[in-house]
Amino acid sequence: MHDAGLTGERTGSVPERSTHARPHPFPGFLVVLEGPDGSGKSTQANLLADWLRHLGRAVVSCRDPGGTGLGDLLRNVLLNRHDLVCGVRAEMLLYMASRAQMVEEVIQPALAAGQTVVCDRFLLSNVVYQGYAAGLPPQEIWDVGRIATAGISPDLTLVLDLPGEVGARRIQARARDRIESRGQEYQDRVRQGYLDAARGGRDRERITVLDASAHPSSVAEWIKREVLHALERLAGS
């Protein structure tokens, strides 16, 4: 594995940096942290937002699902209602509804104002959890997502990768939500889905995989480095 924490295809390769046009028309910067349950992405998203504010940037933090009045209601339904019967397609669409509201109410205005948005999960989570892991065609989810996000994609997506058994140990001390309760086989498909998306999925040129099994302080430093690289590319474009 590459000593800087980039896993690529877990062969030590560093993903090729994108020279493509920006994925949205706004002056702001959207960075998303993704990964399997237990990967530490929520903690790292908070650390990243604090560090960017320390640098003097105007930062908006959000989580997906949630982030708005409607989104928080849907988050409770999706994650906490263990008694709820919800098919995978309906589940995907509920996530999309929450995301659509967050984009309209929070993300798009912040990007239009030139702010930096740090988001804990975004559209790739749907593609992985309901697509690669649960059987819906990933391309169909991308297509629906294009409507839900008003065509906005992240400038940078950081996938925090770790083996499923490690993630399971990390979350065993807390009550598991509906998604976390789906068993190890499902969680293994989630992890592989993220790796497959980073290798060959849409927006792969703006996805970087990091080794989340390392110490959190090391992961935080790798995240800072990747964000600085992306900001430098943006400033030079």
Disulfide bonds with the S-S distance in Angstrom:
none
